[in-house]
Amino acid sequence: MDTLDRRTLSDKVFGNLRERILAGELVSDAPIRQEAIAQELGVSKIPVREALARLEQEGLVSSHPHRGFIVRALSAAEAEDVFELRLKIEPELAALGAKLAGPADHARAREALAALNAELKSGSASAGQLNRDFHIALVRPAARPISIQMLKRLHGLSERYVRVHLGPNGRDERATREHTALLGAWLAGKSDDVRIAAQAHIEATLQDLRRQLSANER
């Protein structure tokens, strides 16, 4: 197998395991059985190890001596850390993006929100990824590659929390309203309104997660 084929195989295993982690199919704090996964997916252990190393970089799994890789558990403390960091970076980036966005950026943001809303209505598990796509579409025109890369990583870490947050009835409807208001201000280039809306949206999500996760940890 040449390098390109192995990378493609590793990408497929990575995508499979990442989705299973986000969906809660791989149990937190339990060892990930590499041999069993390799057999199930019909691959060798090499692409499985490569995929797990990438997932560790994303913060979804961690490696431990004598236990191997395990899925990191959700926690109120981690949610606090991730969403507080988003609050420090994202509202300002989105506000700058609103100032600099052109017609093509506007079209991408509209398409991203339309795709997210469709998934929320269908109840699909893909809403977490599409939520990230929408938020990144708002900051991309800011052309701050290092900040945007950091924000992408934070969104990768927050995706599991977003799925937890959207679980209770009515949360998807509220998220849709907040996203629609945020996009409207962004399309109009109202950077101050974008900053305020983005901050309020992230803070509301964090408040919900504090209550949900703290209750689960009692």
Secondary structure, DSSP 8 states (H G I E B T S, - for coil): --HHHHHHHHHHHHHHHHHHHHTT-S-BTSB--HHHHHHHHT--HHHHHHHHHHHHHTTSEEEETTTEEEE----HHHHHHHHHHHHHHHHHHHHHHHHH--HHHHHHHHHHHHHHHHHHHHT-TTHHHHHHHHHHHHHGGG--HHHHHHHHHHHHHHHHHHHHHT-STTHHHHHHHHHHHHHHHHHTT-HHHHHHHHHHHHHHHHHHHHHHHHHHH-
